[in-house]
């Protein structure tokens, strides 16, 4: 999703001018030498589009875009306050990781399920490594590859990534076609035994028998052994995305036969 227009503090960012690197350095020098608040304000306004650009890496996690934007602006202000003119570095190069770091801290600390800081830090290292490896390999890496990249144990990486996953509602749709969606709660078994349940179980066994060995293997690990997609991917040596695709296709096949 692109955020070409964000109105914050009465400002339409789509109409803001973008400063050149020379203009940024001139304003930084003026601000540091004279304490000019006007120069500081121009620097902030002239870099809001950069905040929007960095912010888009962190969307799609259920956070309010306005909140993310404001946190990104805090990172921008910290970069302006701490920039060292004596260093041979572009302000934009220095600014981007400052904004991204502020957003990461916000998402880490505001997560619905609180986990230890060390586990969160490992999770975000693993996420960064996954991005690098995906770009290099043109496919999603396995948990083992991510662990080797950051020098950690595979089990620790899997645990860390699971710790920052958003909680899933029992009514979260896990499969949908032209009919009613299949929700997570639909997969929770009914302990009561009845003729209808018995017949359904027989039909389910027949449907499972029609699956291939790989499909059976993945469904057994996922729903009988209760393992996550990441754990299954690590155990059988494929990516989590592949596990997800095979699982969805298998469920669709079962549903069509039932």
FENKAVEN-V8654 format. One record per run of one state. SS is the DSSP state (~ for helix, > for strand, _ for the rest). FROM is the first residue (numbers start at 0). TO is the last residue. If there is no record, write none. Layout:
# FENKAVEN-V8654
ss = (SS:SS)
from = (FROM:FROM)
to = (TO:TO)
This chain:
# FENKAVEN-V8654
ss = (_:>:_:>:~:_:~:_:~:_:~:_:~:_:~:_:~:_:~:_:~:_:>:_:>:~:_:~:_:~:_:~:_:~:_)
from = (0:6:8:10:12:15:20:34:36:45:47:58:64:82:90:109:116:137:142:150:153:163:172:175:181:183:187:194:209:212:224:228:236:239:257)
to = (5:7:9:11:14:19:33:35:44:46:57:63:81:89:108:115:136:141:149:152:162:171:174:180:182:186:193:208:211:223:227:235:238:256:257)
